Amino acid sequence: MPYFTICIPTYNRGYIIHRALNSIESQLFRDFEVLIIDDGSLDETDMIVRKWIEKNRGGYI
């Protein structure tokens, strides 16, 4: 069980969500889970998040 949870609510933030995801990747402490809550974005947010998940967790969604 993870030590803590990082929760990222988002809506149409594809142009900037990479900043939050890159920050998470750069952390040395790894005992956490990430929840990304997308409220039906109409931009590329979903695609960006899915690619990040595949890259960092082997495709687990």
Secondary structure as UniProt FT lines:
FT   STRAND          4..10
FT   TURN            14..16
FT   HELIX           17..25
FT   STRAND          32..38
FT   HELIX           45..57
FT   TURN            58..59
//
